Amino acid sequence: MNGVAKIFQWLFPAVFLFPLLPLNVSSILFILTFIAALYISISKKEFTFKNHVLYIPLMLIGLYYLISFLFSSNSSAGWYEFERRAILLAGPILFMMRPGINFKTIRRASLIFIISSIVLSLVFVYLHIQHFIREGTSHEAYFFTLRTSFEQITNVHPTYFSLFSGASVILLTRDLLSRDLTSSMKWGNVFSLFILSAGIVFSGARTSIVATFLSVIILFLLKKRYKYFLFAGLLILPLVYFGRDVLFTRFVNFYDVLSGQMSIGTMGTSDRLTIFQCSLELCKQHWIFGLGPLNIQSALNGCYSIANPALAIKHTYNTHNEYMNQLLSFGLLGLISLGAFIFFLLKNPKRLTLVFSLGVLFGLQFLTENLLSRQHGLFTVCLVLGVFNRIDRSPEFKLWAFGLK
């Protein structure tokens, strides 16, 4: 028992290296961690739903995929859809089992996750400097080349990198607002925040940029640190004003489609517009029961072939919108479950500030990405949320334990 507990104390933080590890290694680490946690929980007879209600909608979505697999006519495809989302069930259960996830373990996991995000940010900064020296920012494919190079080196999509960095920024900002940090710790946080923010900006993930900075500003208000709020406002507002055409293009395009100013067959060559329009058309037709997770892609491809034939043969594009993806997968049941998940995250902003900030981050990024379709997104939603929830419910927790009185 003691040996398994010690192994768990090292396995659990190691899982949070997932931003840097190959996906199969991350999966194996999580499975080993889950098995160790299950053994400890059964031995101690500890299992609780207390403080974990926010996971229920997420687990329901995982359950929908399991039921879809059980009743699927294509068992191999159904299993694939469920297997890669099994963490929607296993992740919350891991935290409910209470397998000795103490402050030391949570601190290790948090720092490992932050350091992993910083390493990826440094890669983006390096690539930016390299590309800037070689090509300059005037090159029309500058950000595309930068993002492609980053993904080839790290095997991490820039959108998911920005998700890691956004969550790390939220945690470091919350820690920066602690009143008992030493001066060196505060400057360490500021330096880390600068690197992470630079990485997010260079990633070109517009929704992530907006969601992260909005989360930080709200965090300042919740913690009543108005000087920080004013400083951030003075720093960010000019950037938002001059970069508004770039930052808010996605939301403006969504508005144009929803208001009927653009329709299928009348748009230009924007891939994102085509994807959103086709997804919207399918949602209008199948909003009650959905199409089922195995039928979405073929329906989208059929729409793409009409609306934008070049897009149909270029790549296999999903909805790029988790709300639409859940609606098309499971109808109103899926959409309501995902909406309930975000609602629970935003329910208690004063007490659960980190969870609330993640709710803002996830809620906005769900608009432009299927976060629950890739392992990097699933690990962040299920595991990072679990750690943040534990930190929020432990006022005495300190990210930097050493050096404090």
C-alpha positions in Angstrom: 0.0 0.0 0.0 2.7 2.5 1.0 4.8 1.5 -2.1 1.8 2.1 -4.4 1.1 5.5 -2.7 4.7 6.6 -3.2 4.5 5.5 -6.9 1.3 7.5 -7.3 2.9 10.6 -5.8 5.3 10.6 -8.7 3.0 9.3 -11.4 0.4 11.9 -11.0 2.6 14.9 -11.5 4.3 13.1 -14.4 1.0 13.0 -16.3 1.2 16.8 -16.4 4.1 16.6 -18.8 1.6 15.8 -21.5 2.2 19.1 -23.4 5.7 17.9 -24.1 5.3 14.1 -24.2 4.2 11.9 -27.2 0.5 11.2 -27.0 0.9 7.5 -26.5 3.3 8.0 -23.6 0.9 10.5 -21.9 -1.9 7.9 -22.3 0.2 5.2 -20.7 1.1 7.4 -17.8 -2.5 8.3 -17.2 -3.6 4.7 -17.2 -0.9 3.7 -14.7 -1.9 6.7 -12.5 -5.5 5.7 -12.7 -4.8 2.1 -11.7 -2.6 3.2 -8.8 -5.3 5.6 -7.6 -8.0 2.9 -7.9 -5.9 0.5 -5.8 -5.3 3.2 -3.1 -9.0 4.3 -3.1 -10.3 0.7 -2.7 -7.8 0.0 0.0 -8.7 3.1 2.0 -12.4 2.9 0.9 -12.4 6.6 0.0 -14.6 7.9 -2.8 -16.6 11.1 -2.8 -18.8 13.2 -5.1 -18.4 16.2 -2.7 -17.0 19.3 -4.5 -17.1 17.4 -7.8 -20.6 18.2 -9.1 -19.1 20.4 -11.9 -17.8 17.2 -13.5 -21.2 15.6 -13.9 -22.0 17.2 -17.3 -18.6 16.3 -18.6 -19.0 12.7 -17.5 -22.4 12.6 -19.2 -20.8 13.5 -22.5 -18.3 10.7 -22.0 -21.3 8.4 -21.2 -23.0 9.5 -24.5 -19.9 8.4 -26.5 -19.9 5.0 -24.6 -23.6 4.4 -25.4 -23.0 5.5 -29.0 -20.3 2.8 -29.2 -22.5 0.1 -27.7 -25.3 0.7 -30.2 -23.1 1.5 -33.2 -23.3 -0.6 -36.3 -19.6 0.1 -36.9 -18.1 -1.1 -33.7 -14.5 -0.3 -34.6 -15.3 3.3 -35.5 -17.6 3.7 -32.4 -14.8 2.3 -30.2 -12.3 4.8 -31.6 -14.7 7.7 -30.9 -15.2 6.5 -27.3 -11.7 5.4 -26.6 -10.1 8.7 -27.3 -12.7 10.4 -25.0 -12.6 7.9 -22.2 -10.8 10.4 -20.1 -14.1 12.3 -19.9 -15.1 9.6 -17.5 -11.8 8.5 -16.1 -10.4 12.0 -15.4 -13.2 13.1 -13.0 -13.2 9.7 -11.3 -9.5 10.1 -10.6 -10.1 13.2 -8.5 -13.2 11.7 -6.9 -11.2 8.7 -5.6 -9.1 11.0 -3.4 -6.0 8.8 -3.7 -3.7 11.0 -1.6 -3.5 14.0 -3.9 -2.0 16.3 -1.3 -0.6 19.8 -1.6 2.9 18.5 -2.5 1.5 16.4 -5.3 -0.7 19.2 -6.6 2.2 21.7 -6.4 4.4 19.4 -8.4 1.7 18.8 -11.1 1.1 22.6 -11.4 4.7 23.5 -11.7 5.4 20.7 -14.2 2.5 21.9 -16.3 3.6 25.5 -16.2 7.2 24.7 -17.0 6.0 22.5 -20.0 4.0 25.5 -21.3 7.0 27.8 -20.8 9.2 25.4 -22.8 6.7 25.4 -25.7 6.5 29.2 -25.5 10.2 29.5 -25.7 10.1 27.4 -28.9 7.5 29.8 -30.4 9.6 32.8 -29.4 12.7 31.3 -30.9 10.9 30.4 -34.2 9.4 33.9 -34.3 12.9 35.5 -34.0 14.3 33.1 -36.6 11.5 33.7 -39.1 11.6 37.5 -38.5 15.3 37.7 -39.2 15.0 35.5 -42.3 11.7 36.7 -43.8 10.3 39.7 -41.9 6.7 40.1 -40.9 5.6 41.4 -44.3 5.6 37.8 -45.7 2.0 37.0 -46.5 2.3 33.4 -45.0 4.3 34.5 -42.0 2.1 33.2 -39.3 1.1 30.1 -41.3 4.8 29.2 -41.7 5.5 29.9 -38.0 2.6 27.8 -36.8 3.5 24.9 -39.2 7.1 24.9 -38.1 6.1 24.8 -34.4 3.7 21.9 -35.0 6.4 19.9 -36.9 8.9 20.4 -34.1 6.6 19.8 -31.1 3.7 17.7 -32.5 1.4 20.2 -30.7 -1.2 22.2 -32.6 -0.7 25.9 -31.9 -4.3 26.3 -30.7 -3.8 23.6 -28.0 -0.4 25.2 -27.1 -2.3 28.5 -26.5 -4.8 26.5 -24.3 -1.9 25.2 -22.2 -0.3 28.6 -21.9 -3.7 30.3 -21.2 -4.3 28.0 -18.3 -0.7 28.6 -17.0 -1.2 32.3 -17.3 -4.4 32.1 -15.2 -2.6 30.1 -12.4 0.5 32.3 -12.3 -1.7 35.5 -12.3 -3.7 34.1 -9.3 -0.4 33.3 -7.5 1.0 36.8 -8.4 -1.9 38.3 -6.5 -1.0 36.5 -3.3 0.1 39.0 -0.7 2.7 36.8 0.9 5.0 36.2 -2.0 8.6 37.4 -1.8 9.9 40.0 -4.2 11.9 37.4 -6.2 8.9 35.1 -6.5 6.8 38.0 -7.9 9.4 38.9 -10.5 9.7 35.2 -11.3 6.0 35.1 -11.9 6.1 38.3 -14.0 8.9 36.9 -16.2 7.1 33.6 -16.7 3.9 35.5 -17.6 5.8 37.5 -20.1 7.2 34.4 -21.9 3.8 32.7 -21.9 2.0 35.8 -23.1 4.5 36.2 -25.9 4.0 32.6 -26.9 0.2 33.0 -27.1 0.5 36.1 -29.2 3.0 34.5 -31.6 0.8 31.5 -31.9 -1.7 33.6 -33.8 -4.6 31.8 -32.0 -6.9 34.8 -31.9 -9.7 33.3 -29.7 -7.1 32.1 -27.2 -5.5 35.6 -27.1 -8.9 37.2 -26.4 -10.0 34.5 -23.9 -6.7 34.5 -21.9 -6.5 38.3 -21.5 -10.2 38.5 -20.7 -9.7 35.8 -18.0 -6.8 37.7 -16.5 -8.7 41.0 -16.4 -11.7 39.3 -14.7 -9.3 37.7 -12.2 -8.0 41.1 -11.2 -11.5 42.3 -10.6 -12.5 39.2 -8.6 -9.4 39.6 -6.4 -10.1 43.4 -6.1 -6.7 44.3 -7.3 -7.7 47.4 -9.2 -4.2 48.8 -9.7 -3.4 45.6 -11.7 -6.7 45.9 -13.5 -5.9 49.5 -14.6 -2.3 48.6 -15.6 -3.5 45.7 -17.6 -6.2 47.8 -19.2 -3.7 50.5 -20.2 -1.5 47.9 -21.6 -4.0 45.7 -23.4 -6.6 48.2 -24.7 -4.3 49.9 -27.2 -3.2 46.5 -28.5 -6.9 45.5 -28.8 -7.8 48.7 -30.6 -5.0 48.6 -33.2 -5.4 44.8 -33.7 -9.2 44.7 -33.6 -9.5 43.7 -37.2 -7.3 40.7 -36.6 -8.5 39.7 -33.1 -12.2 39.9 -33.7 -12.4 38.8 -37.3 -13.7 35.3 -36.2 -16.5 36.7 -34.1 -17.5 39.3 -36.8 -17.6 36.4 -39.4 -19.9 34.4 -37.0 -22.2 37.4 -36.7 -22.4 37.9 -40.4 -23.3 34.3 -41.0 -25.9 34.2 -38.1 -27.5 37.5 -39.3 -27.9 36.1 -42.8 -25.5 38.5 -44.5 -23.6 35.5 -45.7 -25.0 32.1 -46.8 -23.9 28.9 -48.4 -22.5 29.5 -51.9 -22.1 33.2 -51.5 -19.0 33.5 -49.4 -15.5 33.8 -50.7 -12.7 31.3 -50.1 -12.4 31.6 -46.4 -12.2 28.0 -45.0 -13.4 29.0 -41.6 -16.5 30.7 -43.0 -17.3 27.6 -45.1 -16.9 25.3 -42.0 -19.1 27.5 -39.8 -21.8 27.9 -42.5 -22.0 24.2 -43.2 -22.0 23.3 -39.5 -24.7 25.8 -38.9 -26.8 24.4 -41.8 -26.5 20.9 -40.4 -27.4 22.1 -36.9 -30.6 23.7 -38.2 -31.6 20.4 -39.9 -30.6 18.0 -37.0 -30.9 20.1 -33.9 -33.2 17.8 -31.9 -31.5 14.4 -32.1 -28.3 15.2 -34.0 -26.6 13.0 -36.5 -24.5 10.8 -34.2 -20.7 11.2 -33.8 -19.9 8.8 -36.7 -22.0 10.6 -39.3 -20.9 14.2 -38.8 -17.8 14.2 -41.0 -19.5 12.7 -44.1 -22.4 15.2 -43.8 -19.9 18.1 -43.5 -17.9 16.8 -46.5 -21.1 16.7 -48.5 -21.8 20.4 -47.7 -18.2 21.4 -48.3 -18.3 19.9 -51.8 -21.2 22.2 -52.7 -20.2 25.4 -50.8 -16.4 25.3 -51.4 -15.2 22.3 -53.6 -11.5 23.3 -53.0 -12.0 22.9 -49.3 -13.6 19.5 -49.7 -10.6 18.0 -51.3 -7.9 19.9 -49.3 -8.4 18.4 -45.8 -10.9 16.7 -43.4 -12.3 19.6 -41.4 -14.6 19.1 -38.4 -17.0 21.7 -37.1 -14.3 23.7 -35.3 -17.0 24.5 -32.7 -17.5 22.2 -29.7 -21.1 23.4 -29.1 -22.0 22.5 -32.7 -20.1 19.3 -32.5 -22.1 18.2 -29.4 -25.4 19.3 -31.0 -24.7 17.3 -34.1 -23.4 14.3 -32.1 -26.2 14.0 -29.6 -28.7 16.6 -30.4 -30.1 18.9 -27.6 -28.9 16.5 -25.0 -25.2 17.0 -26.0 -25.6 20.8 -26.3 -27.4 21.1 -22.9 -24.7 18.9 -21.2 -21.9 21.1 -22.6 -23.7 24.3 -21.7 -24.3 22.9 -18.1 -20.6 22.2 -17.8 -19.7 25.8 -18.6 -22.4 27.0 -16.3 -21.0 25.0 -13.4 -17.5 26.4 -14.0 -18.9 30.0 -14.0 -21.3 29.4 -11.1 -19.1 30.6 -8.1 -16.6 33.2 -9.3 -15.8 34.6 -5.9 -14.8 31.4 -4.3 -13.6 29.3 -7.3 -11.7 32.0 -9.1 -9.4 29.6 -11.0 -12.3 27.4 -12.1 -14.3 30.4 -13.1 -11.4 31.7 -15.2 -11.1 28.3 -16.9 -14.8 28.5 -17.6 -14.2 31.8 -19.5 -11.2 30.2 -21.3 -12.9 27.0 -22.3 -16.3 28.7 -23.0 -14.7 31.0 -25.6 -12.4 28.4 -27.1 -15.3 26.0 -27.6 -16.6 28.5 -30.1 -13.7 28.0 -32.5 -12.2 24.6 -31.7 -13.4 21.0 -30.9 -11.4 20.8 -27.7 -13.0 17.5 -26.8 -11.9 15.7 -30.0 -8.1 15.8 -29.4 -6.1 14.4 -26.5 -4.3 17.6 -25.7 -7.7 19.4 -25.3 -9.2 16.5 -23.3 -6.2 16.3 -20.9 -6.4 20.1 -20.3 -10.2 20.1 -19.7 -10.3 17.0 -17.5 -7.0 17.1 -15.6 -6.0 20.8 -15.3 -9.6 21.6 -14.2 -9.2 18.9 -11.5 -6.0 20.5 -10.2 -7.5 24.1 -10.3 -10.6 22.9 -8.5 -8.5 21.4 -5.7 -6.4 24.6 -5.4 -9.5 26.8 -5.3 -10.9 24.7 -2.4 -7.6 24.9 -0.4 -7.1 28.6 0.6 -3.8 27.7 2.3 -2.3 26.3 -0.9 0.9 28.0 -2.1 2.3 27.4 -5.5 5.8 28.4 -4.3 6.1 26.7 -1.0 9.8 27.3 -0.4 10.9 30.7 0.9 7.5 31.4 2.6 7.3 32.1 6.2 
